[in-house]
Amino acid sequence: MATLDQVMASFWGDSDYGVFPPLTDEAIREAEDRFGVTLPASLVRLLRVQNGGTVAKQRNAFPFPPHTPGGDRYAPFDVVMGISPADAFVSMLDTPYLVAEWGLPTPIVLLAGNGHWWVGLDYRSCGPQGEPSVAFFDADRESSLTLASDFETFLQGLTAAESFWR
């Protein structure tokens, strides 16, 4: 398994799609206040390198456990929402609206998704100040699946989606 430093060094893709201006301390405080939670330090560290955008191809998927209902083999993670109130692209700050729109559980903070599915921080078990797990939320099936016990473990478990196509 890759170390966190190795993941950070090779995480972001080459595109500027979805990249917001550099993350500020004020933006982090605003996001935590809006969500009523403490964001994981590893997420903040990642977003300080680049505030959202495309994920490198070697890190754009997280494997599902064997025998996951629906036959899916991995959770896509090809674009990460940054923290910005800008209207040009979906931001993590849109989480409250998206949770209501798609009937998702709370409290969560969405990181990636397309409406029918989402990957997000799940605070339901740990509480607002705890270390959230990372979960896959299937809005169509009204289900969720824990992917990793925390964000750092999630980052270290990311792999290439194309490895599942063989």
Wavefront OBJ file of the C-alpha trace (Angstrom):
o trace
v 0.000 0.000 0.000
v 1.259 3.483 -0.877
v 2.220 5.909 1.858
v 0.236 9.117 2.207
v 3.202 11.108 0.862
v 3.367 8.853 -2.214
v -0.355 9.295 -2.830
v -0.144 13.078 -2.416
v 2.762 13.260 -4.880
v 0.860 11.404 -7.609
v -2.789 12.189 -6.839
v -3.824 15.013 -9.151
v -4.312 14.691 -12.915
v -3.018 17.103 -15.550
v -6.320 18.850 -16.324
v -7.422 22.131 -14.769
v -11.058 20.970 -14.930
v -12.781 21.642 -11.607
v -9.761 23.305 -10.004
v -10.612 26.216 -7.717
v -8.267 28.952 -6.468
v -5.888 27.877 -3.672
v -7.561 26.842 -0.436
v -7.460 29.374 2.394
v -7.838 28.971 6.143
v -10.981 31.111 5.899
v -12.519 28.786 3.287
v -11.813 25.759 5.498
v -13.449 27.444 8.506
v -16.428 28.456 6.369
v -16.865 24.902 5.090
v -16.584 23.365 8.574
v -19.076 25.910 9.918
v -21.510 25.222 7.067
v -21.297 21.458 7.570
v -21.017 21.561 11.366
v -18.105 19.085 11.231
v -14.327 18.996 11.370
v -12.811 18.014 8.027
v -10.077 15.348 8.115
v -6.542 16.768 8.202
v -5.532 14.525 5.279
v -8.336 15.984 3.113
v -7.314 19.539 3.982
v -3.694 18.663 3.188
v -4.713 17.228 -0.196
v -6.822 20.283 -1.049
v -3.961 22.603 -0.112
v -1.906 20.942 -2.873
v -4.764 21.557 -5.339
v -8.287 22.690 -4.510
v -10.324 20.107 -6.405
v -10.033 18.750 -9.920
v -9.318 15.569 -11.794
v -7.576 12.636 -10.197
v -4.618 10.924 -11.884
v -5.582 7.731 -13.708
v -3.522 5.558 -11.361
v -5.660 6.749 -8.379
v -9.195 7.141 -9.788
v -11.015 4.180 -8.224
v -11.506 2.438 -4.899
v -12.205 -1.316 -4.920
v -15.476 -2.561 -3.497
v -15.379 -5.554 -1.170
v -15.948 -8.885 -2.963
v -19.578 -9.833 -3.582
v -20.878 -6.263 -3.374
v -24.593 -6.164 -4.293
v -25.159 -4.968 -7.834
v -21.988 -6.550 -9.159
v -20.012 -3.309 -9.193
v -16.285 -3.773 -8.652
v -15.173 -0.265 -7.693
v -16.241 3.220 -6.708
v -15.201 5.825 -9.276
v -13.163 8.716 -7.894
v -12.042 10.605 -10.984
v -12.936 14.178 -9.977
v -12.785 15.649 -6.462
v -14.916 18.613 -5.524
v -12.902 21.452 -4.031
v -14.073 24.075 -1.552
v -15.322 27.210 -3.264
v -18.574 29.155 -3.430
v -17.994 29.712 -7.171
v -20.949 28.877 -9.424
v -18.875 27.563 -12.339
v -18.471 24.015 -10.985
v -19.921 21.897 -8.209
v -18.188 22.526 -4.893
v -18.111 20.593 -1.638
v -20.110 23.534 -0.286
v -23.044 22.297 -2.394
v -23.327 19.206 -0.169
v -26.468 20.341 1.745
v -28.349 20.975 -1.504
v -27.146 17.721 -3.115
v -27.992 15.664 -0.011
v -31.544 17.039 -0.051
v -31.889 16.681 -3.841
v -30.766 13.032 -3.902
v -32.236 11.910 -0.556
v -28.880 11.035 0.989
v -28.311 10.397 4.701
v -26.833 13.016 7.016
v -24.417 14.130 8.252
v -22.119 13.578 5.286
v -19.792 15.718 3.168
v -19.721 14.818 -0.519
v -16.378 14.561 -2.293
v -17.260 13.152 -5.724
v -20.231 11.798 -7.627
v -22.783 12.249 -10.357
v -26.144 12.272 -8.588
v -26.912 8.582 -8.860
v -23.824 7.736 -6.782
v -21.531 9.662 -4.451
v -18.338 9.177 -2.462
v -18.299 11.137 0.758
v -17.200 11.537 4.333
v -19.678 9.774 6.624
v -20.051 11.354 10.061
v -23.048 9.238 11.158
v -21.010 6.996 13.474
v -18.186 9.272 14.620
v -20.072 12.509 15.260
v -19.222 15.985 13.959
v -15.784 16.253 15.572
v -14.707 12.652 14.937
v -12.740 11.065 12.123
v -15.332 10.153 9.459
v -15.278 6.999 7.403
v -15.447 7.241 3.612
v -18.555 5.727 2.085
v -20.121 5.073 -1.298
v -23.715 6.279 -1.493
v -26.001 4.762 -4.136
v -28.910 7.200 -4.440
v -30.857 4.920 -6.793
v -30.692 1.934 -4.437
v -30.925 4.136 -1.318
v -27.917 2.362 0.145
v -24.459 3.115 1.436
v -21.294 1.077 1.732
v -18.290 1.934 3.886
v -15.150 1.962 1.750
v -12.524 2.934 4.326
v -12.375 3.695 8.036
v -10.908 7.170 7.394
v -9.863 9.454 4.533
v -6.152 8.663 4.751
v -6.840 4.923 4.445
v -9.155 5.683 1.520
v -6.439 7.670 -0.271
v -3.915 4.889 0.255
v -6.327 2.317 -1.200
v -7.048 4.172 -4.441
v -6.034 2.414 -7.634
v -6.553 2.676 -11.408
v -10.104 2.081 -12.654
v -8.704 0.438 -15.768
v -7.278 -2.380 -13.605
v -10.886 -3.559 -13.110
v -11.617 -3.743 -16.852
v -9.483 -6.796 -17.510
l 1 2 3 4 5 6 7 8 9 10 11 12 13 14 15 16 17 18 19 20 21 22 23 24 25 26 27 28 29 30 31 32 33 34 35 36 37 38 39 40 41 42 43 44 45 46 47 48 49 50 51 52 53 54 55 56 57 58 59 60 61 62 63 64 65 66 67 68 69 70 71 72 73 74 75 76 77 78 79 80 81 82 83 84 85 86 87 88 89 90 91 92 93 94 95 96 97 98 99 100 101 102 103 104 105 106 107 108 109 110 111 112 113 114 115 116 117 118 119 120 121 122 123 124 125 126 127 128 129 130 131 132 133 134 135 136 137 138 139 140 141 142 143 144 145 146 147 148 149 150 151 152 153 154 155 156 157 158 159 160 161 162 163 164 165 166
